[in-house]
């Protein structure tokens, strides 16, 4: 899976490249990350990427042209199946670039138009979706993470300021995704969360392949919340681990975890319980247990 990110702050994405589960998976070559700064696709000495909104009002709006050229260059780079640092004078978030040089730069004097024109005739076989992080987008879910993990990747566009010129959105954006009904200073944090959630689902990313199957929202647990977990010591200030978890009876443990998942979901996210019921994912034993909670 290859992830390309258009962002004014490429350094932010070193977090998923270098640390934790996603960093290990990147080092193993399970996924690839490329960050592109739209300032490298500007023409003025100030490398301007924003301007005042037509019609007046507060804030600034990101200009369409630098973003559009960035998208076209990324699509060409993906189609070339070559190393973009050599083909397009672009420093990517990959292992062969020093960590102090994470910023996506082009060589001095490089004309972004010449870059785009030189690769304009190259068409990718499977054009990756261009995804804009936006409050107007579809709320991101575990199913979207799984779809992304199983795909060849995507191009994420991280907006800033008051918004992005609508003409870029109309021409270049395929989908809009959102983390929820709140506004961030930019799309980077949302993109980081989405990338992390997808990468951990790639086979081989986790130390134990079945770990993600017990995650909340997974189909393997009917889209419910995960059950509570306990570790050593067995007793903590008088609070003891549930005896069933010490029994060694795997069938009883599995049933206890299922029941605790039902309890937690009913209490914290009853909407998920209703969705599971509507999809026919609850067994007769599940329904009987839930009915006993109401008595």
Order of alpha helices (4+ residues) and beta strands (2+ residues): beta-alpha-alpha-beta-beta-beta-alpha-alpha-alpha-beta-alpha-beta-beta-alpha-beta-alpha-beta-beta-alpha-alpha-alpha
